[in-house]
Amino acid sequence: MPIAGLVLFLPYLVGYSAPPLGLGLVADRTPLGSLLVLFGGQLLILATFGLWVRWRVRDGRGWLVVGAGAVAGGGLAGLGEPTLGLLVALGALLVPWPGLLARTGEAEALISGLAGFAVALLLGVELFFLRDTFGTRMNPVFKFHFNAWLVLGFAAAAATVMMARNVGRCDCWRSPWPPSWSGRNWCTPSQRRSSGSRPSLRRA
């Protein structure tokens, strides 16, 4: 059988030549408007989730990462690269920084990780493309954008459920100011564990 198969495919193998493959640098970016049409809804939900998580845990390292990403993104936008600027700022907002898992929980870290991974896919396609027969970034954009859309959709759905289940659950949602300014008691992860109200997708 192997010999028969080789004989049958011999005409194809004789005339086959692999296309040139490699890694190329992207010269033309996705227009910002087109990116927002495709992913704007999911990115808006996940950006809100990223701010929500950082505000809730009150970890200075997370805000430092967000600030650095905002500065870098603004600089790229000022240089005429608004798409790159937006993705860099969102990546800094959504990436799980050290200590996230210890201060929140597995669900929040999972959502942040999925969102950060999807944004990294979008950012990578704006910087590099795989050279193939077409010689353009058309094929990589289609394949990676499709997967990024699915991952962003899953992450945005989970983030929406988690944020909706926690609105009005404790005093931390009744005042927009830090406790040192407003005098209210904020909920901490330890308080949620003791009161049984700690958010978790496992309870859904």
Secondary structure, DSSP 8 states (H G I E B T S, - for coil): -HHHHHHHHHHHHHH------EEEE-SS---HHHHHHHHHHHHHHHHHHHHHHHHHHT-HHHHHHHHHHHHHHHHHHHTT-HHHHHHHHHHHHHS--TTHHHHS-HHHHHHHHHHHHHHHHHHHHHHEEEE-SS-SSHHHHHHHHHHHHHHHHHHHHHHHHHHHHHTTSSGGGS-SS-HHHH------HHHHHHHT----GGG-
